[in-house]
Amino acid sequence: MTANYAVIIPARYASSRLPGKPLVLLDGVPMIVRTWQRCLQVCPAERIYVATDDVRIRETCKQWGMQVLMTSSACLTGTDRVAECAEQLEADVLINVQGDEPVMNPDDLRSIVEAASRFPGEVLNGYCGIDESEQFFSSSTPKVVLRPDGRLLYMSRAPIPGNKQGEFVGGYRQVCIYAFPRAALQAFSMSSVKTPLESIEDIEILRFLELGWEVRMLEMSRESIAVDNPEDVERAELAIRKRGL
C-alpha cells in the first residue's frame, strides 16, 4: 500500500551562491518549474507543493498551475521549511525534492515513494556513485559514507573516505531527495539552532543523526545535477537539451 505522502519542493530566493535561483531560466523555463515537471512524471499534481517565503516565486508557480505553501522566512534549512508544511498538510510522509534538481531522474523519486511504504517511520535519503575526482574533492558535493546495511554512517563536504595519499579512489555523493515521517520532522524542527556537525558541514541531514535518528540511504541514478553555482546553470541546460527534457 502506498504511503500517504506529499511532495514538497522548497524554494528560497535568497541563495548566497546564486541569488534568485528558483527563477533562473533553463532553456527558457524557470528552474523551479522544471523540477516540478520532473516530479509530475511520478506523482499527481495534487500531491506536489512548492514551499517558499517569496512572493515572486509564488506568483511564478501560480502562473504554471503549481500548488504553493507559504512558509516563514526564518526557516534555518529547507527541511525546517518542509516541517512547517507538515503542519499545513495531513500527509504521514513528507518527501523533499530540492528545487535545484531540474534534471532529476523521475525513477529516483519513484524509488523513494515506494521505499516510504516499505520502511515506515524511517528517514530516507538518496545517494549515487562518484565518477570523477573533481566532484569528490569539491566542497559543493556532500559525500556519503554508509554502513554495510545501507544506513548512513556520516556525510561530509570533505573528500571521504580519504587516504594517506590524498587520492580519489571512489566514493558516493548525496542525491537530494528525502522522505521524512512526521515524527522525525517534528523532532528536527524542535531545534532552534543548527546542531554542531550540521552547522560545520552545512548539511542538514546530519541533524537527524545528531538527534539520534537513523537515516536509510537508497541508491539512485547518477543523472542529477544540483544547480548550486552560476557555472552549474550551463551544465543543467546542456543536459536538458541532450536528454530532450
C-alpha positions in Angstrom: 0.0 0.0 0.0 1.4 3.4 -0.9 2.1 5.7 2.0 0.0 8.8 2.5 2.6 11.2 1.2 3.1 14.8 -0.1 6.0 16.0 -2.2 7.5 19.3 -1.1 9.8 21.4 -3.2 11.5 24.0 -1.0 12.3 27.2 -2.9 14.3 30.1 -1.4 15.0 33.2 -3.4 17.9 34.5 -1.3 20.6 31.9 -2.3 24.0 33.2 -1.4 25.8 31.5 -4.3 23.1 32.0 -6.9 20.5 34.7 -5.9 17.0 34.1 -7.3 18.0 30.5 -8.1 14.5 29.0 -8.4 13.5 31.5 -11.1 16.7 31.2 -13.1 15.7 30.3 -16.7 17.0 27.0 -18.0 16.4 26.8 -21.7 13.5 29.4 -21.2 11.8 27.7 -18.3 12.2 28.6 -14.6 14.2 26.1 -12.7 11.5 25.5 -10.1 9.1 24.7 -12.9 11.4 22.2 -14.4 11.9 20.4 -11.0 8.1 20.3 -10.6 7.7 18.9 -14.1 10.1 16.1 -13.3 8.0 15.3 -10.2 4.9 15.2 -12.3 6.3 12.2 -14.2 5.7 10.2 -11.0 3.2 11.9 -8.7 -0.2 13.5 -9.3 -0.2 17.3 -9.2 -2.4 17.4 -6.2 0.3 15.7 -4.1 3.1 18.2 -5.1 3.7 21.6 -3.4 6.3 24.3 -3.7 7.3 25.7 -0.3 8.5 29.3 -0.3 8.6 32.6 1.6 8.9 34.7 -1.5 6.0 36.3 -3.4 7.9 36.3 -6.7 8.3 32.5 -6.6 4.7 32.1 -5.5 3.4 34.1 -8.5 5.6 32.2 -10.9 4.3 28.9 -9.6 0.7 30.1 -9.8 1.2 31.1 -13.5 2.2 27.4 -14.1 -0.7 26.0 -12.1 1.5 24.8 -9.3 0.4 24.4 -5.6 2.2 26.7 -3.2 2.6 26.7 0.6 3.9 29.9 2.1 6.4 29.4 5.0 8.4 31.6 7.3 11.5 33.5 6.2 13.1 32.4 9.4 13.5 28.7 8.5 17.0 27.5 9.3 17.0 25.0 6.4 14.9 23.6 3.6 14.0 20.7 5.9 12.7 23.2 8.5 10.6 24.6 5.7 9.2 21.1 5.0 8.4 20.7 8.7 6.3 23.9 8.5 4.5 22.4 5.5 3.7 19.2 7.6 1.7 21.4 9.9 -0.5 22.5 7.0 -1.0 19.0 5.5 -2.4 15.7 6.6 0.3 13.6 4.9 2.1 10.9 7.0 5.3 11.2 5.0 6.8 14.4 3.5 9.0 13.8 0.5 11.5 16.6 -0.1 12.7 17.2 -3.6 15.2 20.0 -3.8 14.1 22.9 -6.1 17.6 23.0 -7.7 17.4 19.5 -9.2 15.8 20.4 -12.6 17.1 17.3 -14.4 16.2 14.8 -11.7 15.5 11.2 -12.8 11.8 10.6 -12.0 12.7 6.9 -11.3 14.6 8.2 -8.3 11.5 9.9 -6.9 9.5 6.7 -7.6 12.1 4.7 -5.6 11.7 6.9 -2.6 7.9 6.9 -2.8 7.9 3.1 -2.8 10.5 2.9 0.0 8.4 5.1 2.2 5.9 2.3 2.2 8.5 -0.5 2.8 10.3 1.4 5.6 7.5 3.2 7.6 8.8 5.6 10.2 12.3 5.9 8.8 14.2 8.9 7.4 15.2 8.1 3.8 17.8 9.8 1.5 19.3 9.1 -1.8 22.9 8.5 -2.9 24.9 7.5 -6.0 28.4 6.8 -7.0 31.0 9.5 -7.8 32.6 9.2 -11.2 35.3 11.9 -11.2 37.9 13.3 -8.8 36.7 16.9 -9.3 33.4 16.1 -7.8 35.0 14.1 -5.0 37.2 17.0 -3.9 34.5 19.7 -4.4 33.1 21.2 -1.2 29.8 21.7 -3.0 29.3 17.9 -3.1 28.2 16.2 0.1 30.0 12.8 0.3 28.2 9.8 1.8 29.7 7.0 3.9 27.5 4.0 4.5 27.2 1.2 7.0 27.1 -2.3 5.3 23.3 -2.4 5.8 22.8 0.8 3.9 22.2 3.1 6.8 24.1 6.5 6.9 27.3 6.5 8.9 28.3 10.1 8.1 28.1 12.7 5.4 30.6 15.5 4.7 31.7 18.1 2.3 35.3 16.8 2.9 36.6 14.1 0.5 35.6 10.9 2.4 36.6 8.2 2.7 40.1 9.6 2.4 43.5 8.0 2.3 47.1 9.0 3.2 47.9 9.6 -0.5 45.1 12.2 -0.8 43.9 10.4 -4.0 40.5 9.7 -5.4 39.8 6.0 -5.1 36.0 6.0 -5.1 33.0 7.2 -3.1 29.4 8.2 -3.0 27.6 11.5 -3.1 24.2 12.6 -1.9 21.2 12.8 -4.2 18.9 15.4 -2.7 15.6 13.5 -2.4 14.4 12.7 1.1 11.4 11.1 2.8 10.6 12.2 6.4 8.0 10.7 8.7 6.0 13.3 10.5 7.6 12.4 13.9 11.1 12.9 12.6 10.2 16.3 11.2 8.7 17.4 14.5 11.9 16.4 16.3 14.0 18.1 13.7 12.1 21.4 13.9 12.3 21.5 17.7 15.9 22.7 17.4 16.1 26.5 17.3 19.7 26.3 16.1 21.6 24.0 13.8 23.2 21.1 15.6 27.1 21.2 15.8 28.0 19.0 12.9 25.2 20.2 10.8 26.4 23.8 11.3 30.1 23.0 10.5 29.3 20.9 7.4 26.2 22.8 6.3 24.4 19.5 5.6 21.0 19.4 7.3 20.6 15.5 7.2 23.3 15.4 9.9 20.8 17.0 12.3 18.9 13.7 12.2 22.0 11.7 13.1 22.9 14.1 15.9 19.3 13.8 17.3 19.6 10.0 17.3 17.6 9.2 14.2 18.8 6.5 11.7 18.9 7.5 8.1 18.4 4.8 5.4 20.2 5.6 2.2 18.8 4.4 -1.2 20.9 4.0 -4.3 19.8 6.2 -7.1 20.8 7.2 -10.6 23.8 9.5 -11.4 21.7 11.8 -13.6 21.0 14.5 -11.0 22.8 17.9 -11.5 22.4 20.2 -8.5 22.5 23.8 -9.6 24.4 25.4 -6.7 26.7 27.9 -8.6 26.4 30.0 -11.8 28.6 27.6 -13.7 26.1 24.8 -12.9 23.4 26.5 -15.0 25.2 25.8 -18.2 25.7 22.1 -17.2 22.0 21.8 -16.5 21.0 23.4 -19.8 23.3 21.1 -21.7 21.7 18.1 -20.0 18.2 19.4 -20.7 19.0 19.7 -24.4 20.8 16.4 -24.6 18.0 14.5 -22.9 15.2 16.4 -24.7 13.6 17.5 -21.4 
